Each structure stands twice: as C-alpha cells, then as structure tokens.
Amino acid sequence: MTAAVNDTSGNAEVVIPGSRRAWIAVIGGLIGAFMAILDIQITNASMKEIQGGLGATLEEGSWIATAYLVAEMIAIPLSGWLSKGLDMRRYLLWNSAIFILASLLCSISWNLESMIVFRAMQGFFGGALIPMAFRLILEYLPEAKRPVGMALFGVTVTFAPSIGPTLGGWLTQEFSWHYLFYINVVPGVIVMLMLSYGLIKKPIDWAELKNVSIASVVTMALGMGCLEVVLEEGNRKDWFGSDLIRNLAIVSAVNIVIFIYLQLNKSNPLVNLRLLKNRDFALSTLAYFLLGLALFSSIYIVPLYLSQIQLYSAMEIGEVLMWLGFPQLLILPFMPKLMQRFDNRYLAGFGFFMLGVSYYMNSHMTADFAGPQLIASMVVRAIGQPFIMVPIGMLATAHLRKDENASASTVLNVIRNLGGAFGIALVATLSDNLSRTHLAHIKESIPAVNAMATQYLSDTAGVLQMAGSDAVTAHNQASTLLGNMMAKQAYIQAYNDVFLIMSALLMVAVLSVLMIRKPEVKAPTKA
C-alpha cells in the first residue's frame, strides 16, 4: 500500500489513513501533545528555585503557571479554525517551532515579567498541539486502528502530568531549573520532522481564514482567559472578596454568554457548539469534565498533602506520584483488545469507578498516613485511568460526522481543561474552608478534654525546660506546638472530606457514561 495518492479530482495528494506516513504524522502529533501537557506540571516542583532566580515572591510566581494555562485555554478553541485555514501541516509546524522558541526564551528569562510573557507564548502555541493530536487520530487512522491511537493519546493526557513534577524536580536538583525548558528542544525538532513528512502541504485557504467573526474570537478569548484566571487565582485572592477576581468573573460571564449566542446563531461558527445537542456527545463532555477534574485535582492535592502534613521534599513527592503514572503503561497496550471484547461504556464506567474507589481509599487518613500508605490508592487510580481515556474518546465521536471532528476535538479538550481548572479551584477552596471549620470544632472540644490538653502542655513544657528554656518561654512554646498539632489534625480531616467529595463526583461520571447509547457495530475496515 502506498502512503499517499491523488484525490478523486487528481489535483491533490492525500495521505491514506492507517498508512506508515499517516502513523508517523499521528505519533509526531502525540509527542507534541505530550510535551505541551508535560509543561503544564513540570515547573510545579521547582517553583521555589524559579522564583529565587527571578527575584519573585510566592504570590507573584503563581502567575508563571497561570500564564501558561490561560494562553492554552485561548489557543484550543482557535485550533479548529486556524488549522483549516492555514492547513494542518503548516499550522502544526508553526506551532511546534514557536513552542520550541518560547521554551528557549523561558530558560533565559531575566525577570518575572519576561518569564510570564514567554510562558504565555509556550501555552498558546503548545496548547494547540493537544486538540490537533486528537484530531489526527480521528482523521488519519481507520476506525479499526483508532483504539490504538486513543490508547497512545491516553498516555499523553494521563502519564505526562503524572511524571511532570517528578521530572521537573529531578532536572532542577541535578542540573538547574533552566533544563525544564531545554528538554523541549530535541523532541520538538523530532516532532517537526515527523509532521513535515507525515502531512501533505496544502495552500492557505484565505477564504476560511476570513470567514470568521472577530466578535467570536474576542469574546472567546476574554471569556475563557478571564475564567481561567478566576479559577487559578481565586482561592489565593479570597475569591469575590477581591476586586480583581470579581471584575474578571463578570467579564468572563458576559463574554461567554455572548460567545455561546454567536456560535449558536452562525452558519459557520468558530466552535460548533450545536454538537452538544447530541445526547451522547453531551454526556461524553460531562465525563471529560469530570475526568479533567479528577486528574488535575489528584496531581494538586497529593503533593499539597505530602508537603504540608508530611513535610516531603519535591523529589520525595515525585517518587510517590510516579505510582500514578508508570502502572498505566502496563495496561494501555491491552486496551484496544479489551475494547474489541467489551462495551466501551462498561470499560469507561469501570475506569471511573476505580478512580472513585481510589479517592475513597484516601478519605480515612491519619497523621501517620504518608507516601508508602498512599501508594495503594495511587496504583488503583493508575489502573482506572486507561479504562477511561481510550473508550471515552471513541464513545464521544461514535455518532459524529467526519466534518465535525475538528469542533469535537476542540470542545472535548476545552472541557477537560476546564474540568482540571475547576478541580484545582474546588480542592484548594474546600481544603482551606473545611480545615477552618474542623479547627473551630477541635477548639470547641478542648474543654471536654481539658485534662488531656493540660497534661500535654505540662509534659511538653517540662521537656522544653530541660532543654534550656525558661518556664514562661517553655509554656508559650508548648502552646504553639499544641496549636500546630490541632491545625494539622484539622487539615487532615479536611483532606479526608475532599477525597470523599471527589469520590462521590466520580460516581456521577460512572452514571454519565453508562447512559450513552451503545455505538452501532460497523464492519471492520482494512488499515
């Protein structure tokens, strides 16, 4: 079989789906998406070193991650329109090249402002690689081979964020934080070579580029960009107690409403939101939202717990998170075969159920619950994730036409990212608010256990006096230690509550995928 032939008019060359050339394009796109998703998390474990190098405070440094996520959120909805107008090959190559350039610029950032600008460049041009990888699978692989492509896409979406903090912490510890960005260069060049070979060059479609509403682009960018900032920065700035968050929320809400109105009333929308009228696609987007919520909240809350309660270093946290990533590699190769034997709805439902169980396993933690005790739940979570990522992608697109793939890819990836942003915001807010509630209850209970508290203060003060402190200082130090102990216990109880809430939400995801109609069985096509 040849890799490319002329189309029916004889005027243009097309790549045969499933050919070697098509697979090279798909794998190139997947590597690009892996890099883009990896870069979301890779700076997290090294934020102190980056802030120190740039002379930034902790609050200022949070914008390094926020800038990437905001730009990525804006880029994804534009990817369908730009890839049609510029041509997929040209669009992917340009994005890959500028992503590499932005990575190098991040490594030479001279202050916080320059880093934020270059991270935004990274996010915008890297973010487009994620939905395009999904679209390449749908358009360049025959239906019989799509489960394999979806399995590989599952690796990018779930494995990349799992190893991001670990890899970032190791690179910073062994070399310097600059290497977090250097590592994009060689894979980026390989991606460009693979895409250049696998995809066919086509002329720019100026009519398609001009056939877009500027109002749609502006309202989408303002709506999604401001929403991402609200979700990322809201908890740090006391939500609507902050003028900035309140004003951005209003701007976001107004622009998203206008954007939705424009898309539903245009014959050629920027993003075809009418796909959500399809019951099965709408249920799939709900499942994608909850998947994003589960994935990103897990990667956020586990390091937060280990650093705050167990005082783990970045590398120690990475060693625990690895158990969330590597077990997936043992399961993903078997997913295409499992999808041939079992209903995709049941596989996805099983995956969400396993994720829910893994969160429930973490809802009974004590002060002695550290990394070794978390491994079992991490492995269960790692087992569940491949059962979701591969089947859910097939279920979401099973009832769509080929010309709807671009918008479907955009909607699903935006929804997954929004789920992640909502998940992190939800976890951060709940853990803070619930810890204050639990701390208040613990303080209220002190009179009931007054004898125990008094005995603790007396014994601790005695030990401190023996160590050299005077009586007054020893009593104050003992009171501080008791307060810290109560605060720690309050946070542990709050984390338990958060894990239980997340477990319940994932049971909703189980129901959503089971309600999807069973896809029609089609005769297998030759690759």
N, C-alpha and C positions, 0 to 999 in steps of 0.2 A: 504494500500500500504506500502510495506517495503521500508526503506530508502536506502538500498544497496543490490545489488545482484551480483552474479558472472557474468563475461563477457561471450561471446559466447564460448570461449575456456575453460571456467571453471577454469582458472588459477588465476584470479584476481578479487577482489571485486570492483564494481563501484557504485557510488552514482547516484540514479535515479534523473534526472532533475526535479525540482519542488517539491521534497520531503522535509519533515521537515529538514532532515540533510543537504540537498542542500541549503535551505533557511538560515540555521544557518551559513553555510560557506559564503554565499553571504553577509549577514549582518555583519559578522565579517570582511570581506574584505572591506566593505563600511565604517565601523568605523575606520579601519586602514587608508583608504584613506582620511577620514575626518580629522584625526589627522595630517597627513602629509601636507595637504593643509592648515590647520589652522596654522601650524607652520611657513608657509611662511610669513604670515602677523602679527603674534601675537607679534613679537618683535618691530614692527614699531613704535607704540605709546610710547614705553618705551626705545627708543634708547638712550636718554639723560642719563637716570638712569644707563643703562648698561655701557655706555661709561665712566660715572663717576666712577662706581665700578671697572672698569678695567683700568682706567687711560688712556683712548684713546681719540684722537681728533675726531671731527665730520667726517673728511675725512677717517680716519683710521676705524672708526666704521662702515662705509658703507660696509666694507668687511665682516661684520658679516652676513648681508643679502645676499651678493653676493656669499659667500662660499656655503651657503645652495642651492641657485639656480643653481650654476654651477654643483655641485655634483648631484643634482636631474636631471638635463638635461643629464648628462652622464649615470645615472642609468637607465632611462626609456628605451633607445634603447637596453640595455643589458637584460632587464627583460624577453623578449620572449625566448631568447636562454638559459638563466640560469634556468628559470622555467621548461623548457623542460628537461634539463639535470639533474638538481638536484631533480626534481619533484616539482609540485606546492606547495604541503603541506609543504615539507621541506624548500623550498625557502621562502615562506611567513613567516613561523615560525622563521627562522633565521633572516630575515629582521626585523620582529617585535621585536625580542629580542634585537638586536643590536641597533635598533632605541630607545628603552627604555633606554638602557645603555648609548647611546650618549646623550640623554636628561638629564640624571643624571649628566653626566660629564660636560655638558654645565653649569649646576647650580653651579658647584664647580670650574669653570674656574678661574685661578689665574692671567691671563693676557690676552691681546688681542690675542696673537698668539695661546694660548691654546683654547680660545673660537672659533677662526676661524677653527681650526682643528676639534673640536667637532661638530661645526655646519655643517661642510662638511660631517662628519660621519652621522649626522642626515639627511641631504639632500640626501645622497646616498642611505641609507637603507630605509628611509621613502619614497623617490621618487619612488621606485619600487612598493610600495603598491598601487599607483594610477592607473597605467595601469592594474595591476592584479585584482583590484576590477571590472574594466570594463570587463575584460576577464571572470571573474567568472559569471557575469550576462549572457554573451553570451553562456557559456558552461554549466552552472548549472541550468538554468531556461529554461523551454519550451517556444516556441515562443509566446504563448498566454500570458505568465506572464512577458515577457521581458519589456513591457512598465512600469510595476510596478517597476522592477529593475532599469530601466533607470530614473524613477522619483526619486528614492532614490539616484541614482548616481548624479542626478541634485542637490540634497540638498548638497552633499559633495562638488561639484565643485563651486557652486554659493553662498551657505549660509556660508560655512566655511570662505572664505576670507572676507565676509561682516562683520562677527562678530569678526574676529581676532583682529583688532585694539581695538575694544570696550572691549573685554575680557582681552586683554593684559594690557590696560590702567587701568582697574578696579583691576586686580590682583596686579599690581605694586603699585597702590595707597593704596590699603587696606592691602597688605602684603609686598612683595618686588619683584624685578624682577626675583629672583630665582624661584618663583612659576610659571613663564611662562613655565618652563621645568618640574617642579614636576607634573603638571596636566596630563602629558602623561603616567605616571606610571600605574595608576589603569585602564584606558581604554585600555592601551597596553596589560596588563595581560589578560583582558577580551577578547580582540581580539585573543590572542594566544590560549586561552581555546576554543573559538568558532571555530577557524580554525582547531585546533587539533581534535575536534570532527567531524566537518563537512567534512573534506577532508580525503581521504584514503592514507595511507602511501604506497609509491612505492619505489623500489630500484633506486639508482642513475644510470642514463644512461651515462656511461663513454664515449661511442661512440659518443653520441650527444655533450658532453662537448668538446671532442677532435676535433669534426668535425666543426671547426670554424677557420676562417682566423684571425691570430693575427694582420695582417695588417688592417683588417676591424675594429677590436676593437680599435687599436691605433689611426687610422685616425678619427674614430668616436669621441673618447674621446677628441682628440686635436681639432678637428673641432668644435664640439658642445660646449666644455668647453671654448675655446677661444672666440667663438661667443657670449656666454652668458656674459663673462667679458666685451667684447666690448660694448654690449648693456647696461649693468648695469652701467659701469663706464665711458662710452664715453662722456656723456654730462658734467660730473663733471671735466673731464680732457681735455676739449676743442677738443674732437674727434680727427681728424687726425693731429691736432697741437701737439699732444702728441706722442712721440716716442713709448711709451708702447702700446697705442691703435693702432697706425699704424702697428706696428710689429705683434701684436696679430691678427689684421684683415687679414694680409697677411697669417699668419699661418693657420688661420681658413679657409680662402677661398681655399687655396691649399689642405688642408686635406679633406674638404667637397667634393671637386671635385673628389679627389682620392677615397673617400669612396663611392660616388654615382657610379663611374665607376666599383668599385669592386662588389657592390651589384647587378648591372645590368648584370654582366658577370659571376656570380657564380650560380651554380645549387642549392646550399643550403646557401643563404645569411643570414647575421646576422639580417637584416631587409628587408623584401620583398618589395622593392620599386616599383616592377612591378605592384603592386596594383594600382598605380597612373595612369596606362594605362586605368583603368576602369573609364569611364567618370563620372559616378555618385559618385564614391568614391573620385575622384579628386575634384569635385565640393563640396563634403561634407568637404574635408580637407580645402578648401578655406573658407567655412563657419565657421569651427572650428577655423581657424586662426583669422578671424575677431571677433569671439566670445571671444577668449582669449584677443585680442586687446581691445575690449570694456570692458570686466570685469575688467582687471587689470588696464587699464588707468583710469577708473572711480574711483577705490579704491585709485589710486595715486593722481589724480588731485583734487578731492573734499577735502581731508584733506589738500592738499597744498594750495588751495584757502582759506579755512577757517582759517588756521594758519597764512598765510601771509597777507591776506587782512582784516580778521575779528578778528585776534589775539585770536582764540579759543584755549583752552587747549586740551590735549589729550582726556580727558573724555568728553568734550563738542563735540569734533569731533566724538567720538564714538557714542554719543547719536543721531547724525544726520545719521551716517552710518547704524545704526540699522534699519532705514526705508528701506534700500536696502536689508535687509535680512529677517526680520520676515514676511512681506506680502507674500513672496514666499511660506511659509509653509501653507498658506491658499489655495493656488492654486494647488500646486503639487499633493495632493491626488486626484484631479479631472482629471489630465492629462491622465491616462490610459483610462478612459471613453471617454474623448474627442477624443482620438486617434482612438477609435473604430468608432466614428461617422464622423470624418473629415479627410481629406487627410493630412498626416504628412507634406507635402510640404507647404501647406497653413498655418498650425499651426506654423511651423518654420518661414515662411515668416512674419506672423503676429507678432511673438516674436521679430524678428529683426527690424520690422517697429516700434514697441513700443519703443525699445531701441533707435532707431534713433530719434523718437519724443522726448524722454526724454532728449537726448543731445541737441536737438534744443531748448527745453524749457530753457536751461541754457545758451543760446547764446545771451541773451539780459540783462545781469546782470548790476547792478549799484553798487555804494558804499554801498547802503542800503540793498543789497541782501545778507542775512546771512542764518543761519541754518533754521529758520522757512520758509523762502522763497524757500529753496532747497528741502523741504520735498515732495512737489507735484511731482517734477521730479524724485525723488528717488523712490517714490511709483510706478510711471509709469514704471520705469526701473525694479523694482522688479516684476511687473506684467508680463513684457515681457520675463524675463529670463527663467522661467519654460517652456514656449512655445517653446523655442529653445532647451534647454538641452535634453529634453526627446525625441522629434521627430527626432532631428538631429542624435542622436545615432542610432536610428532604420533605418533611411534613409542611413546612411553611410555603414551599414553592410547588407543591404537588399539583395544585389546582390553578396555576398561573400560566399565562401565555409567555412565549419567549420574549416578546417585546416589553413585557412587564418586569423582566429580570432586573434591569438597572434600578428602577424605583424600589423593587422589593429588597434588593441588597442595601440600598440607602436606608430605607425605613427600618429594617431589622438591625442594622449596625448602629443607627442613631438610638433606637430603643434600648439596645443592650448597653450602650454607653450611658444613657440617661439612667437606666437601672443601677449601674455602678455608682454614678454620682449621687443618686437618691439613697442608695445603700450606705455609702460612707457618711453622708449627712445624717441619716437616720441613726446609725450606730453611734456616731460621735455625740449627737444630741441626747439620745436615750441614756448612754453611759454616764454622761455628766449629770443629767437631771435625776436619774434613778439613784445615782450614788449620793446625791444630796438628800434625797428622800430617805434612803437607808441610814445615812449618817444621823439624821434627825431622830429616827426611830431608835437607833443604838443609844444616843444620848438620853432619850426619854427613858430607856430601860436601866440606866445607871443606878437610880435609887433602889430598884428592885434587886440589884446585885451589888449594892453599895459595899458590903463586907469584902467581896472579892476584889473590887476596884481599890478599896483602901489597902488591902493586903498587898496587891500588885505594886501600888505606889510606894508602900513602906519597904517591900523587899528590893525593888529597883533602886530606890533612893539609898538604901543601905549598901548595895553593891557599888553605886557611884561614889559614895563617901569613902569606901575602902579604896577606890581607885584614885582618890585625891581631891574630890570636890568637897566644898563646904556644905553644910546642911541645907542652906537656902537654895544654892545652885543645884544641888543633887535633887531636891524636891521639884524644882522647875524643870530640870531635865527629865525626870521621871514622868511628870505631867505631859511633857511634849511627846515622849515615847508612847504614852497611853493614847494620846490624841492621834498620833500617826498610826497606831495599831487599829484604832476604831475606823479611821479613814480608809485604811487598806481593806478592812473587812467590808466596809460599805461598798467599795469599788468591786470587790469580788462578787458580792451579791448582785450588783448592778450588771456586771458582765454575765452572770448566770441568767438574769432576766432577759438580757438582749439576745443571748443564744436561744432561749426558749421562744421568744417572739419570732426570730428568724426561722426557726424550725416550723412554726405554725404557718408562716407565709409560704414556705416551700411546699406545704401540703396543698395550698391553693394552686400552686403550679402543677401538682400531680393531677388535680381535677381538670385544669385547663387543657392539658394535652390529651387526656382521656376523652374529652368532649369533641375533639377534632374528628371529622369524618375520615373513615378509612379510605386511603387513596385507591384509585382504580388500578387493578393489576394490568400491566401492559406487557406485551410480548417483548422479550429481551432483544436489544439491537446489538449488532456486532461492532466491536471497537474499531 
